[in-house]
Structure formats: structure tokens, C-alpha cells
Amino acid sequence: MSIDPTTTAVVLIEYQNDFTSEGGALHGAVEGVMAKTGMLGKTREVVDAARRAGVTVMHAPIMFHEGYNEISAHPYGILKGVVDGKAFIKGSWGAAIVDELAPQEGDIVIEGKRGLDSFASTNIDFILRSKGINTIVLGGFLTNCCVESTMRSGYENGYQVITLSDCVAATSVEEHENALTYDYPMFSQPMSSADFISVLAKS
């Protein structure tokens, strides 16, 4: 396959301190898989290569005001874990994007993410279509949650979706590998960060 940098965006989902960094509210749940995949270093390599090639870099953080009034008063499932852990509160260190992947000039920060799917409550589809982007390259958290939800919506909305298999992490190796093995190939073209960088270099 070939990749046209002018019609491609790398979308970084929730690379925020509450996930990525020691002391983050949810870091303990994902640090095992993060270490196994080496995702932060590999994501940085992807982003550096993408910027050099002229690929659009987008950040999709999730944020809530204190009190979580944007969502149900009785959250359940994954969002209950966010509320119970007091994670991703706007303006906090935990909600900030990790320093090594901090947005740079020319990057786009997607606004309004309040749930799992990066398309559901944000301006991402509007921005992608406005810029003529038809290929999205996904990395982030969680392998089987927000990344998977975004992958499925991207597929349904007609984008070519690439998932970076070593730039994602979940709360267990089993959940991570299950998603990569059974779900990702149905709705995307999974590839390693090295493979993506290699294809990009040849495009």
C-alpha cells in the first residue's frame, strides 16, 4: 500500500498523564501493556516521521469539568472508572497531554471528547473532511475501548483506517491481544509502527 501524506492524519487518542505517566489516576491499569509494547517511544517515532512527511497530527484528549456534569449522574462501565478515579479533569496535570507528545505548531487538538468514540461528540469529522483527509492512523488508549470505538466509526464513515498495533495499550495483555487479533483486522489495516514509518518513507 502507499500513503499520501496530504490526505492522511495521525490521531493520538488520550495520550494524557492520567494514562501515560507515573502518578496518573489510571496509569497503574495500563503500565504493564505500555511496557510490553513500548508504545510511548514508538508513538514518538511515528509522530516525528509523520511531521517530517507533512502528515497532519491530531490529538484527541478526553476531558471533563470537575463534577463530571457532562455525563450521566449514574455512569457505569468504563466511565464509572474515570469518575471514581477523578481522572481527566480539565485543567489538571492528569488531563494534560504527556510532555513527550505535546501538541506542536501545526498540530490539531480535537475538542469535545466526552466518551469513547472520538467521532461521537467532537469536531473531528468536520476537520478531517474540511482538510480532505481520507486516511486516519490511530494510536492510544485503550486498545479495546476508545481506539477500537474510533476505528469502527472511522470505518463506518468511509475513512481508510490504519491501526498501530504497538502504539496502543489496554488494562490487560489478554484484552489488548484479543482486540488486535480479532477486532482490528475487521475494521482497519493493522500495522506496526515500524511498518507504517517504512510505508510512509516510500510514499
C-alpha positions in Angstrom: 0.0 0.0 0.0 1.0 3.6 -0.3 0.1 6.6 1.9 -0.5 10.1 0.6 0.7 12.4 3.4 -1.5 15.2 2.3 -4.7 13.2 2.8 -3.5 11.4 6.0 -3.9 12.2 9.7 -2.3 10.5 12.7 -4.8 10.6 15.5 -3.4 10.3 19.0 -6.1 9.2 21.4 -5.8 10.1 25.1 -2.1 10.3 25.5 -2.7 12.1 28.7 -0.9 11.9 32.0 -3.7 10.0 33.8 -2.9 7.1 31.4 0.7 7.6 30.4 2.6 8.8 33.5 3.6 7.6 36.9 1.1 9.1 39.4 -1.7 9.3 36.8 -5.1 8.1 38.0 -5.3 5.2 35.6 -1.6 4.6 34.8 -1.4 1.6 37.1 -4.0 -0.2 35.0 -2.2 0.2 31.7 1.5 0.4 32.6 2.1 -3.4 32.0 0.9 -3.3 28.4 2.6 0.0 27.8 5.9 -1.5 28.9 5.3 -4.6 26.7 4.6 -2.6 23.6 7.0 0.3 24.2 4.2 2.4 22.9 5.3 5.9 24.0 8.7 5.7 22.3 7.2 4.1 19.2 4.4 6.7 19.0 7.0 9.5 19.2 8.9 7.9 16.3 5.6 7.7 14.3 4.8 11.4 15.1 8.3 12.6 14.2 8.1 10.7 10.9 4.6 12.0 10.2 5.6 15.6 10.8 8.6 15.3 8.5 6.4 13.8 5.8 3.7 16.5 6.1 1.1 14.2 7.6 -1.5 16.0 9.8 -1.1 15.2 13.6 -4.2 15.3 15.6 -4.7 14.9 19.4 -8.0 13.6 20.8 -7.9 14.0 24.6 -10.9 13.3 26.8 -11.7 16.0 29.4 -14.5 16.8 31.9 -15.2 19.7 34.2 -14.9 18.9 37.9 -18.1 17.1 38.9 -18.5 15.4 35.5 -21.8 17.2 34.8 -21.3 16.5 31.1 -22.2 12.8 31.5 -24.8 10.8 33.3 -25.2 11.2 37.1 -25.0 7.4 37.3 -22.2 6.4 35.0 -21.4 2.7 34.6 -18.7 0.6 32.9 -15.5 2.4 31.8 -16.8 5.9 32.5 -17.6 4.9 36.1 -13.9 4.1 36.5 -13.0 7.5 35.1 -15.3 9.3 37.6 -14.3 7.1 40.6 -10.7 7.8 39.8 -11.3 11.5 39.4 -9.4 11.3 36.0 -9.2 13.7 33.1 -10.4 16.8 34.9 -9.9 19.8 32.6 -7.0 22.0 33.7 -5.4 19.2 35.8 -2.0 17.7 35.3 -3.7 14.3 34.7 -5.7 15.6 31.8 -2.7 17.3 30.1 -1.2 15.6 27.1 2.1 13.9 28.1 5.1 16.2 27.5 6.9 14.0 25.0 3.8 14.1 22.7 2.7 17.6 23.5 1.0 19.3 20.5 3.3 21.3 18.3 2.7 24.2 15.9 0.6 22.8 13.1 -1.0 20.0 15.1 -4.8 20.0 15.7 -6.3 19.3 19.1 -9.8 17.8 18.8 -12.3 19.4 21.2 -15.3 17.9 23.0 -14.4 14.3 23.6 -16.6 13.2 26.5 -16.9 9.5 25.7 -15.2 6.6 24.0 -15.6 7.2 20.3 -13.5 10.2 19.0 -16.2 10.9 16.4 -19.2 10.9 18.7 -19.1 14.3 20.5 -16.3 16.1 18.7 -15.4 18.2 15.7 -13.1 15.5 14.2 -15.2 14.5 11.2 -15.7 18.1 10.2 -12.0 18.9 10.4 -11.0 15.7 8.5 -13.4 16.4 5.7 -12.5 20.1 5.6 -8.9 19.2 5.1 -9.6 16.5 2.5 -8.2 13.7 4.7 -9.3 10.2 3.9 -6.8 8.1 5.9 -6.6 8.0 9.7 -3.8 6.3 11.6 -4.8 5.5 15.2 -2.8 5.0 18.4 -3.6 5.5 22.1 -5.8 4.2 24.9 -7.4 1.8 25.4 -6.8 -0.8 22.7 -10.2 -2.3 23.1 -12.1 0.8 24.1 -11.6 4.4 22.7 -9.2 3.3 20.0 -11.5 0.5 18.9 -14.6 2.7 19.0 -12.8 5.4 16.9 -11.6 2.7 14.5 -15.1 1.4 14.0 -16.6 4.8 13.4 -13.8 5.8 11.0 -14.5 2.6 9.1 -18.3 3.2 9.0 -17.7 6.8 7.9 -15.7 5.8 4.9 -12.2 6.5 6.0 -9.2 4.2 5.4 -8.2 3.3 8.9 -4.8 2.2 9.9 -4.2 1.0 13.5 -0.7 1.0 15.0 -0.5 -2.4 16.9 2.4 -1.4 19.1 1.1 2.2 19.8 -1.9 1.1 21.8 -2.4 -0.3 25.3 -5.2 -1.8 27.4 -5.7 -2.8 31.0 -4.6 -6.4 30.4 -2.4 -8.2 27.8 -5.4 -10.5 27.2 -7.8 -7.7 26.3 -5.1 -6.0 24.2 -4.2 -9.0 22.2 -7.8 -10.1 21.8 -8.7 -6.8 20.2 -5.6 -6.8 17.9 -6.2 -10.4 16.8 -10.0 -10.5 16.3 -11.4 -7.0 16.0 -8.8 -4.7 14.4 -8.5 -6.7 11.2 -12.3 -6.4 10.6 -12.3 -2.6 10.7 -8.8 -1.5 9.9 -5.4 -2.3 8.4 -3.3 -3.1 11.5 0.5 -2.5 11.2 3.4 -1.9 13.4 4.9 1.5 13.9 8.0 0.4 12.0 5.9 -0.8 9.1 3.9 2.4 9.0 7.1 4.5 9.0 8.6 2.4 6.2 5.5 2.7 4.0 5.4 6.5 4.7 9.1 6.8 3.7 8.3 5.2 0.4 5.2 7.2 -0.4 
